[in-house]
Amino acid sequence: MKAVFSLACFLMFAAINVASAQVKINAHDAGICKRMKDSLFVSSTQLDSLQIITIGLSQQKQAARLSTTDQELLRSKMQAIENSRDSLFRNVLTSEQFRLYKAKKGYFLNGSSN
């Protein structure tokens, strides 16, 4: 229940951010979502949620880059942000889709095989 509430809050915050800032999805993020759409056969609702999550994570990463010049601290912040991706995606994808996502995560995130 806590995970569902956390996801709902994150999605609401990200949707507000996206709507208010008129943020367009960048090429890297669009590639992640396209590869997931093509390989996992996600619904349009799932795709919308994945795009919101991906944009939100990119915004968090950009904020982290701007907040410090300490490379070790930046690496730690980036890893924490990236570690949240799986739990956010888990709440959007079916169990079978999530299993396939985990198996092909390197491909989805980088466009290359694991």
C-alpha positions as CSV (number, residue, x, y, z in Angstrom):
1,M,0.0,0.0,0.0
2,K,2.9,2.3,0.9
3,A,4.5,1.6,-2.5
4,V,1.2,2.5,-4.3
5,F,0.9,5.7,-2.4
6,S,4.5,6.6,-3.1
7,L,4.0,5.9,-6.8
8,A,0.8,8.0,-6.9
9,C,2.6,10.9,-5.2
10,F,5.5,10.6,-7.6
11,L,3.3,10.4,-10.7
12,M,1.2,13.4,-9.5
13,F,4.3,15.4,-8.8
14,A,5.9,14.5,-12.1
15,A,2.7,15.2,-14.0
16,I,2.4,18.6,-12.4
17,N,6.1,19.3,-13.2
18,V,5.7,18.1,-16.8
19,A,2.5,20.1,-17.4
20,S,3.7,23.3,-15.7
21,A,7.1,23.3,-17.3
22,Q,6.0,22.0,-20.7
23,V,8.9,19.6,-20.6
24,K,9.4,17.6,-23.7
25,I,10.9,14.1,-23.4
26,N,14.5,14.1,-24.6
27,A,15.9,11.7,-27.2
28,H,17.5,9.3,-24.6
29,D,14.3,9.1,-22.5
30,A,12.1,8.7,-25.6
31,G,14.4,5.8,-26.7
32,I,14.0,4.1,-23.3
33,C,10.2,4.4,-23.6
34,K,10.1,3.3,-27.2
35,R,12.2,0.2,-26.6
36,M,10.0,-0.7,-23.6
37,K,6.8,-0.1,-25.7
38,D,8.1,-2.3,-28.6
39,S,9.5,-5.1,-26.4
40,L,7.0,-5.3,-23.5
41,F,3.9,-4.4,-25.4
42,V,2.8,-1.8,-22.8
43,S,-0.6,-0.1,-23.0
44,S,-0.9,3.6,-23.8
45,T,-1.7,4.2,-20.1
46,Q,1.4,2.3,-19.0
47,L,3.5,4.2,-21.6
48,D,2.3,7.5,-20.3
49,S,3.2,6.5,-16.8
50,L,6.6,5.2,-17.9
51,Q,7.3,8.5,-19.7
52,I,6.3,10.6,-16.7
53,I,8.6,8.4,-14.5
54,T,11.5,8.6,-16.9
55,I,11.2,12.4,-17.3
56,G,11.0,12.8,-13.5
57,L,14.2,10.7,-13.1
58,S,16.0,12.8,-15.7
59,Q,14.9,16.0,-13.9
60,Q,16.2,14.6,-10.6
61,K,19.5,13.7,-12.3
62,Q,19.8,17.1,-13.8
63,A,19.2,18.7,-10.4
64,A,21.8,16.5,-8.9
65,R,24.4,17.5,-11.6
66,L,23.7,21.2,-10.8
67,S,23.8,20.8,-7.1
68,T,27.4,19.6,-6.7
69,T,30.8,19.4,-8.3
70,D,32.0,16.7,-5.9
71,Q,32.2,13.6,-8.2
72,E,31.8,11.1,-5.5
73,L,28.7,12.8,-4.1
74,L,27.3,13.1,-7.6
75,R,27.9,9.4,-8.2
76,S,26.1,8.6,-5.0
77,K,23.1,10.8,-5.8
78,M,22.9,9.4,-9.4
79,Q,23.0,5.9,-8.1
80,A,20.2,6.6,-5.6
81,I,18.0,8.1,-8.3
82,E,18.7,5.2,-10.7
83,N,18.0,2.7,-7.9
84,S,14.5,4.1,-7.6
85,R,13.7,3.3,-11.3
86,D,12.9,-0.4,-10.7
87,S,10.5,0.2,-7.9
88,L,8.7,2.9,-9.8
89,F,8.5,0.7,-13.0
90,R,7.4,-2.3,-10.9
91,N,4.2,-0.4,-10.0
92,V,3.4,0.3,-13.6
93,L,4.3,-3.0,-15.3
94,T,2.6,-6.4,-15.0
95,S,4.7,-9.0,-13.2
96,E,5.6,-10.6,-16.6
97,Q,6.5,-7.3,-18.1
98,F,8.6,-6.4,-15.1
99,R,10.4,-9.8,-15.3
100,L,11.2,-9.1,-19.0
101,Y,12.3,-5.5,-18.1
102,K,14.7,-6.8,-15.5
103,A,16.1,-9.4,-18.0
104,K,16.7,-6.7,-20.7
105,K,17.3,-3.7,-18.5
106,G,20.6,-2.8,-20.2
107,Y,19.0,-2.8,-23.6
108,F,16.1,-0.6,-22.4
109,L,18.2,1.9,-20.7
110,N,21.2,2.1,-23.0
111,G,20.1,0.6,-26.3
112,S,22.6,-2.2,-26.0
113,S,22.4,-5.8,-24.6
114,N,23.3,-6.6,-21.0
